[in-house]
Amino acid sequence: MNVAQIIPFSWDQGETISFLLDAISVFTIVLLSLFFGLFAYRLFKLRKQRVLQDVRGTIEERVLAYLDGQQSRGELIESIIKNSFYIPLFVDICIDLLNSLEGEMEDRIKELLETTELQTYYKEKLYSGNNEKIVESLFFFKQCRQASPESIDAIYTLISSKNEHIAIAAALALIDSKHVDIQLRAFEKVCQRVDITGLAILEMMLYLSETDQDDFDKQGDRIVRMIKSPLIPFQNKTSLIISMGSVGFHAQAPELLDLLKGHFNRSEGPNVKFVCSIIEALGMLSYEQILKYFVILTENQNQELFISFAKASGSLATNDAIDLLHNIFQHSSKDVHRQAMIQLLKIDKLQVRKQIDSNEQTMPEIQRRTIAEIRERQENLRV
């Protein structure tokens, strides 16, 4: 019996098995290394979380001691500012407390956020060129609603940033300011951007509107001037007008109508979207005088104008508005008919709601006429 009969594989097969065993060994070592690495990383994260919790707890105790009068503001700020690791945690705690405290306690927390040391710390982040640090700083100034003149200038400059998100964050930081002039200056600056969306404009205007009546009227007058300004892109003007209607700047309704009249004197002729935005805004502002301009503005049978008048009529929900909706059905477009029916149904629901609220037993004549008209138009559209 020779060697080949005793050993059932060749030397080539043996080398292959040896290679596979080596590969399995390497794979096992790598797998164990990954396992222990992940285990160590998990332990590190847990330890870091415990450290953060301990530090946060220590800072909370110091803030509560300050609120109880056991520690002065200077002592508290000095203990925080010496370690930059503490500052974000400290600000986070103060903002949480702002949302839950009132009166004197709330004022004392605001005093902490308005200290020179914190303002300086976050002002320097504005000049860092690091987007993450800039956003962190803007969030701070938005929450504390108070900034030094130097910080305000830095934030105002960021509204012109190439990064749209930073620009909007900078505008919101100033719009949340305590001073209406700073708010409006920031709002006007951000509305000069061509990349700002109508939704962003509405959101910022809603922030602006959270004020007393005097400042609210002042804001409305400034926004009308913005609409007239050549520095505001045309598409932003239409967004501003619609937003004014949504927010409820009723005192400026006559000025919006004057804008509509003056718009037709443009050498290049009227812009339909601009006209439509004013019509719809005046409807939202319950300014019935806009209905008088229906015949004049729709002489050329422009479909968009008919749809805008339908929307305005639905917002007004008066007898004259319902009569106008019936006239709008004379237009040949099915899209116009559909919008008119939508608005009639909206008015009908409103009337039904009012009827239920007043416990009336009979449906008003105007409702019966509206429903009959809708059914008739629906039948005509099917045909």
C-alpha positions as CSV (number, residue, x, y, z in Angstrom):
1,M,0.0,0.0,0.0
2,N,1.5,3.3,-1.1
3,V,1.2,6.8,0.5
4,A,-1.5,7.9,-1.9
5,Q,-3.8,5.1,-0.8
6,I,-3.3,6.0,2.9
7,I,-3.9,9.8,2.5
8,P,-7.2,10.3,0.7
9,F,-6.4,13.8,-0.6
10,S,-3.6,15.4,-2.5
11,W,-1.2,18.0,-1.2
12,D,-3.1,20.7,-3.2
13,Q,-6.3,19.8,-1.3
14,G,-4.4,20.0,2.0
15,E,-3.2,23.5,1.2
16,T,-6.8,24.6,0.5
17,I,-8.0,23.3,3.8
18,S,-5.2,25.0,5.6
19,F,-6.1,28.3,3.9
20,L,-9.7,27.9,4.9
21,L,-8.8,27.3,8.5
22,D,-6.6,30.4,8.5
23,A,-9.4,32.4,7.0
24,I,-11.8,31.1,9.7
25,S,-9.3,32.1,12.4
26,V,-8.9,35.6,11.0
27,F,-12.7,36.0,10.7
28,T,-13.2,34.8,14.2
29,I,-10.6,37.3,15.5
30,V,-12.2,40.2,13.6
31,L,-15.7,39.2,14.8
32,L,-14.4,39.1,18.5
33,S,-12.7,42.4,18.0
34,L,-15.9,44.0,16.7
35,F,-17.9,42.5,19.6
36,F,-15.5,43.8,22.2
37,G,-15.2,47.1,20.4
38,L,-19.0,47.6,20.4
39,F,-19.2,46.5,24.0
40,A,-16.5,49.0,25.0
41,Y,-18.3,51.7,22.9
42,R,-21.6,50.9,24.6
43,L,-19.9,51.2,28.0
44,F,-18.4,54.5,27.0
45,K,-21.8,55.9,26.0
46,L,-23.4,54.7,29.2
47,R,-20.7,56.3,31.2
48,K,-20.9,59.5,29.2
49,Q,-24.7,59.6,29.8
50,R,-24.2,59.1,33.5
51,V,-21.6,61.9,33.5
52,L,-24.0,64.2,31.7
53,Q,-26.8,63.4,34.1
54,D,-24.6,64.0,37.0
55,V,-23.4,67.4,35.6
56,R,-26.9,68.4,34.7
57,G,-28.1,67.5,38.2
58,T,-25.4,69.6,39.7
59,I,-26.2,72.6,37.4
60,E,-30.0,72.2,38.2
61,E,-29.2,72.4,41.9
62,R,-27.2,75.6,41.5
63,V,-30.0,77.2,39.4
64,L,-32.6,76.2,42.0
65,A,-30.3,77.6,44.8
66,Y,-30.1,80.9,42.8
67,L,-33.9,81.0,42.5
68,D,-34.2,80.4,46.3
69,G,-31.9,83.2,46.9
70,Q,-29.1,81.0,48.3
71,Q,-26.7,82.0,45.5
72,S,-26.1,85.2,43.6
73,R,-26.4,85.5,39.8
74,G,-22.7,86.5,39.6
75,E,-21.6,83.4,41.5
76,L,-23.8,81.1,39.4
77,I,-22.6,82.5,36.1
78,E,-19.0,82.4,37.2
79,S,-19.3,78.7,38.1
80,I,-20.9,78.0,34.7
81,I,-18.8,80.1,32.3
82,K,-15.5,78.7,33.4
83,N,-16.3,75.4,31.7
84,S,-17.6,75.6,28.2
85,F,-19.0,72.0,28.6
86,Y,-21.5,73.4,31.2
87,I,-22.9,76.2,29.1
88,P,-25.2,74.4,26.7
89,L,-26.5,72.3,29.6
90,F,-27.1,75.4,31.6
91,V,-28.9,77.2,28.8
92,D,-31.1,74.1,28.1
93,I,-32.1,74.0,31.8
94,C,-32.9,77.7,31.8
95,I,-35.1,77.4,28.7
96,D,-36.9,74.4,30.2
97,L,-37.6,76.5,33.3
98,L,-38.8,79.5,31.2
99,N,-41.5,77.3,29.8
100,S,-42.8,76.3,33.3
101,L,-42.2,79.4,35.5
102,E,-44.1,82.6,35.7
103,G,-43.8,86.0,37.4
104,E,-40.7,86.8,39.4
105,M,-39.1,83.4,38.9
106,E,-39.5,83.7,35.1
107,D,-37.9,87.2,35.2
108,R,-34.9,85.8,37.2
109,I,-34.3,83.1,34.7
110,K,-34.4,85.7,31.9
111,E,-31.8,87.7,33.8
112,L,-29.5,84.7,33.7
113,L,-29.8,84.4,29.9
114,E,-29.2,88.1,29.4
115,T,-25.9,88.2,31.3
116,T,-22.9,89.7,29.4
117,E,-20.8,86.5,29.7
118,L,-23.4,84.3,28.0
119,Q,-24.1,86.9,25.3
120,T,-20.4,87.2,24.6
121,Y,-19.9,83.4,24.4
122,Y,-22.7,83.0,21.9
123,K,-21.8,86.1,19.9
124,E,-18.4,84.6,19.2
125,K,-20.1,81.5,17.8
126,L,-21.9,83.7,15.2
127,Y,-18.5,84.6,13.7
128,S,-17.1,81.0,13.8
129,G,-18.0,80.0,10.2
130,N,-19.2,76.7,11.6
131,N,-22.9,76.1,10.7
132,E,-23.6,73.9,13.7
133,K,-22.2,76.5,16.1
134,I,-24.0,79.3,14.3
135,V,-27.4,77.5,14.6
136,E,-26.7,76.8,18.3
137,S,-26.0,80.5,18.8
138,L,-29.1,81.6,16.9
139,F,-31.3,79.2,18.9
140,F,-29.9,80.8,22.1
141,F,-30.7,84.4,21.0
142,K,-34.1,83.3,19.8
143,Q,-35.0,81.8,23.2
144,C,-33.6,84.6,25.4
145,R,-35.2,87.3,23.1
146,Q,-32.5,89.7,24.1
147,A,-29.2,90.5,22.4
148,S,-26.5,93.1,22.5
149,P,-26.3,95.6,19.7
150,E,-23.2,93.8,18.4
151,S,-25.0,90.5,18.4
152,I,-28.0,92.0,16.6
153,D,-25.8,93.3,13.9
154,A,-24.1,89.9,13.5
155,I,-27.4,88.1,13.3
156,Y,-28.8,90.7,10.8
157,T,-25.8,90.0,8.6
158,L,-26.5,86.3,8.6
159,I,-29.9,86.9,7.0
160,S,-28.0,87.4,3.8
161,S,-26.2,84.0,4.2
162,K,-26.0,81.7,1.2
163,N,-27.5,79.0,3.4
164,E,-31.2,79.5,3.3
165,H,-31.8,77.6,6.6
166,I,-29.3,79.8,8.5
167,A,-30.9,82.9,6.9
168,I,-34.4,82.0,8.2
169,A,-33.0,81.0,11.6
170,A,-31.3,84.4,11.9
171,A,-34.5,86.2,10.9
172,L,-36.6,84.2,13.4
173,A,-34.0,85.0,16.1
174,L,-34.6,88.7,15.6
175,I,-38.3,88.4,14.9
176,D,-38.6,86.9,18.4
177,S,-37.0,90.1,19.8
178,K,-38.8,92.3,22.3
179,H,-38.5,95.3,20.0
180,V,-40.8,95.8,17.1
181,D,-38.4,97.8,15.1
182,I,-35.8,95.0,15.2
183,Q,-38.5,92.5,14.3
184,L,-39.6,94.4,11.2
185,R,-36.1,95.2,10.1
186,A,-35.3,91.5,10.1
187,F,-38.5,90.5,8.4
188,E,-38.0,93.0,5.6
189,K,-34.5,91.8,5.1
190,V,-35.4,88.2,4.8
191,C,-38.3,89.0,2.5
192,Q,-35.8,90.5,0.0
193,R,-34.4,87.0,-0.6
194,V,-35.5,85.3,-3.9
195,D,-35.3,81.8,-2.3
196,I,-37.7,82.4,0.6
197,T,-41.0,80.4,0.4
198,G,-44.5,81.7,0.9
199,L,-44.9,79.2,3.8
200,A,-41.8,80.7,5.5
201,I,-43.2,84.2,5.1
202,L,-46.5,83.2,6.6
203,E,-44.7,81.5,9.6
204,M,-42.6,84.6,10.3
205,M,-45.7,86.8,10.0
206,L,-47.5,84.7,12.6
207,Y,-44.5,85.2,14.9
208,L,-44.8,88.9,14.4
209,S,-48.5,89.0,15.1
210,E,-48.1,87.8,18.7
211,T,-48.1,91.3,20.1
212,D,-50.4,94.1,21.3
213,Q,-52.7,96.0,19.0
214,D,-50.5,99.1,18.6
215,D,-47.5,97.1,17.5
216,F,-49.8,94.9,15.3
217,D,-51.0,98.0,13.4
218,K,-47.5,99.2,13.1
219,Q,-46.5,95.9,11.6
220,G,-49.3,96.1,9.1
221,D,-48.3,99.5,7.9
222,R,-44.7,98.4,7.5
223,I,-45.7,95.3,5.5
224,V,-47.8,97.4,3.1
225,R,-44.7,99.6,2.6
226,M,-42.7,96.4,1.9
227,I,-45.2,95.4,-0.8
228,K,-44.6,98.7,-2.5
229,S,-40.8,98.5,-2.2
230,P,-38.8,97.6,-5.3
231,L,-36.4,95.6,-3.1
232,I,-39.0,92.9,-2.5
233,P,-39.2,90.2,-5.2
234,F,-42.5,90.2,-6.9
235,Q,-43.4,86.6,-5.9
236,N,-42.7,87.5,-2.2
237,K,-45.2,90.5,-2.5
238,T,-48.0,88.1,-3.4
239,S,-47.0,85.9,-0.5
240,L,-47.0,88.9,1.8
241,I,-50.5,89.9,0.7
242,I,-52.0,86.4,1.2
243,S,-50.3,86.2,4.6
244,M,-51.8,89.5,5.6
245,G,-55.2,88.1,4.9
246,S,-54.5,84.8,6.8
247,V,-53.1,86.6,9.8
248,G,-55.9,89.2,9.9
249,F,-54.5,92.7,9.2
250,H,-58.0,94.2,8.9
251,A,-56.9,97.8,9.4
252,Q,-54.8,97.6,6.2
253,A,-57.6,96.3,3.9
254,P,-58.3,99.8,2.4
255,E,-54.6,100.2,1.6
256,L,-54.6,96.8,-0.1
257,L,-57.5,97.9,-2.3
258,D,-55.6,101.1,-3.1
259,L,-52.7,98.9,-4.1
260,L,-55.0,97.0,-6.5
261,K,-56.2,100.2,-8.1
262,G,-52.7,101.6,-8.5
263,H,-51.4,98.3,-9.9
264,F,-53.4,98.8,-13.1
265,N,-51.4,102.0,-13.9
266,R,-48.2,100.0,-14.4
267,S,-46.7,100.5,-17.9
268,E,-46.2,96.8,-18.3
269,G,-49.9,96.1,-17.4
270,P,-51.3,94.3,-14.4
271,N,-49.9,91.0,-13.0
272,V,-52.7,88.5,-12.6
273,K,-51.2,86.7,-9.7
274,F,-50.7,90.0,-7.8
275,V,-54.3,91.0,-8.5
276,C,-55.6,87.5,-7.4
277,S,-53.7,87.6,-4.2
278,I,-55.3,91.0,-3.2
279,I,-58.8,89.7,-4.1
280,E,-58.4,86.6,-1.9
281,A,-56.7,88.5,0.9
282,L,-59.5,91.1,1.0
283,G,-62.0,88.3,1.1
284,M,-60.2,86.8,4.1
285,L,-60.3,90.3,5.7
286,S,-64.1,90.5,5.2
287,Y,-63.7,93.6,3.1
288,E,-66.9,93.5,1.0
289,Q,-65.9,96.5,-1.2
290,I,-63.8,94.1,-3.4
291,L,-67.0,92.6,-4.8
292,K,-67.8,95.9,-6.6
293,Y,-64.7,95.3,-8.8
294,F,-65.9,92.0,-10.1
295,V,-67.3,93.2,-13.4
296,I,-64.4,95.5,-14.1
297,L,-61.7,93.0,-13.3
298,T,-63.2,90.0,-15.1
299,E,-64.0,91.7,-18.4
300,N,-61.4,89.5,-20.2
301,Q,-62.9,86.4,-18.7
302,N,-59.6,85.4,-17.1
303,Q,-60.1,82.1,-15.3
304,E,-57.7,82.8,-12.4
305,L,-59.6,86.0,-11.6
306,F,-62.9,84.2,-11.5
307,I,-61.5,81.6,-9.2
308,S,-60.1,84.2,-6.9
309,F,-63.4,86.0,-6.7
310,A,-65.1,82.7,-5.9
311,K,-62.6,82.2,-3.0
312,A,-63.1,85.8,-1.7
313,S,-66.9,85.3,-1.9
314,G,-66.6,82.1,0.1
315,S,-64.7,83.9,2.8
316,L,-67.2,86.8,2.9
317,A,-70.2,84.5,3.0
318,T,-72.7,87.4,2.7
319,N,-75.8,87.5,0.6
320,D,-74.0,89.6,-2.1
321,A,-71.2,87.1,-2.1
322,I,-73.6,84.3,-2.7
323,D,-75.2,86.2,-5.5
324,L,-71.8,86.8,-7.0
325,L,-71.1,83.0,-6.8
326,H,-74.2,82.4,-8.9
327,N,-73.0,84.9,-11.5
328,I,-69.6,83.2,-11.6
329,F,-71.3,80.1,-12.9
330,Q,-71.7,81.9,-16.2
331,H,-68.0,81.4,-16.9
332,S,-67.4,78.5,-19.4
333,S,-64.6,76.9,-17.4
334,K,-65.4,73.8,-15.4
335,D,-62.6,74.6,-13.0
336,V,-64.4,77.9,-12.2
337,H,-67.7,76.1,-11.7
338,R,-66.0,73.6,-9.4
339,Q,-64.5,76.3,-7.2
340,A,-67.8,78.2,-7.1
341,M,-69.5,75.0,-5.9
342,I,-66.8,74.4,-3.3
343,Q,-67.4,77.9,-1.9
344,L,-71.2,77.6,-1.9
345,L,-70.9,74.3,0.0
346,K,-68.6,76.0,2.5
347,I,-71.1,78.8,3.0
348,D,-73.8,76.2,3.3
349,K,-72.0,74.4,6.1
350,L,-71.4,77.7,7.9
351,Q,-75.1,78.6,7.7
352,V,-76.0,75.1,9.0
353,R,-73.6,75.6,11.9
354,K,-75.1,78.9,12.7
355,Q,-78.6,77.4,12.5
356,I,-77.7,74.7,14.9
357,D,-76.1,77.2,17.3
358,S,-79.2,79.3,17.3
359,N,-81.6,76.3,17.6
360,E,-83.6,77.4,14.6
361,Q,-86.1,74.8,13.4
362,T,-86.4,75.8,9.7
363,M,-83.6,76.1,7.1
364,P,-83.1,79.6,5.8
365,E,-84.3,80.4,2.3
366,I,-80.8,81.3,1.3
367,Q,-79.6,77.8,2.1
368,R,-82.4,76.1,0.1
369,R,-81.5,78.3,-2.8
370,T,-77.8,77.5,-2.5
371,I,-78.3,73.8,-2.3
372,A,-80.7,73.8,-5.2
373,E,-78.2,75.8,-7.3
374,I,-75.4,73.4,-6.4
375,R,-77.5,70.4,-7.4
376,E,-78.5,72.0,-10.7
377,R,-74.9,72.9,-11.6
378,Q,-73.7,69.3,-10.7
379,E,-76.3,67.9,-13.1
380,N,-75.1,70.3,-15.8
381,L,-71.5,69.3,-15.3
382,R,-72.4,65.6,-15.6
383,V,-74.1,66.3,-18.9
